[in-house]
Amino acid sequence: MMRQLLIISLLLVGCEPSPKANNFRLQVVTDRLQRPMYHAEVPKEWQRSDLKNDLHDTTVPITFFEADGVHITVHTFPKMRIPPEAQISRWLKQIVDLQVEDVKVEPVGHGGYLGLRVEAPGLIAFAMQMAPEHFQRNSEETHRSADYTIKAVGSDDAIAKQRQNILHFAQTFELIEELPSL
């Protein structure tokens, strides 16, 4: 009986509705030199703006999306590696009256990247670095500067409404050119 309850509870926890594939379109995201570098499945209702300002200024995102009051930015950091913990710490300092119990940080990894996901009131964000084994073996400059962040901010309600879309976008965000097998 106890085993059946455990199995049922695990199934229920893991059964968050996933976004339907036909609600997304594959989009290419360029790096700071305007070269096609990444692609991701983007919800069709998200409005995209590619910023063409000073692309060497890492405070300027490489692309920006907006949906239902949520602002989603993607940043890259050429020629520098910022530890995911440092990014998360900086983001959390930007939230006024933050309570520790309202913050959830967990490790994530996909497509040759490792990092952290943070969820807090009004925020879902990812700080991703190329896994050390790929970074050490990869001499191609394009890939060596491919670390990125995805940050979604908005009201608690707006973030909750877009949560599954944000998670799907982040999970599908990857290099166009696959990393070589180890």
C-alpha positions, 0 to 999 in steps of 0.5 A: 500500500505504501509503495503504491502511494509513493508511486502515485505521488511521484507520478502526480509531481512529475505530471505538470502539463507540458507545452504543446509542440505546435505552440512553438517555433524554432528560432535562431539566436545570433551571438554578439558578432551577429553569427547564428549560434543558438536555436530554441523553441519559442512560444508563438505568442512571445514578441521578439526584439533583437538589440543591435546596440553595442554588442560588446556591452554584456549588459545589453541582451543579445535578444529580448522577448515579451509575453503577458507582462513577462520580459525574457532576456538572453545574455552572453559573455564573450571572453569571460566566464561568470560562475552561475552562483555569482549570477544567481547571487546578483539577481537575487540582490535585485529583488526587494524584500526577498525571503529565503524560503521564497527562493528555489535554486537547482542545478540544471544541465542539457546540450553540453551545458551545466548551470543553475535555475533560480525561481523566486517571486517575479523571477525565473532565470538560468545561468549556464556554462559550457561543461568543463570537459567541453570547454577544455576540449573545444578550441573553437573561439565561437564555442568557447564564448558560448556561456549564456543566461536567460532571465524572465522577470514580471509579476508573480501572476505573469511569471506563473502564467508563462512558467511552462513556456519559460522552462520549455524555451530554456530547455530547448536553448542550445548551440546550433552546431552540436558539441563534439562527443567526449 
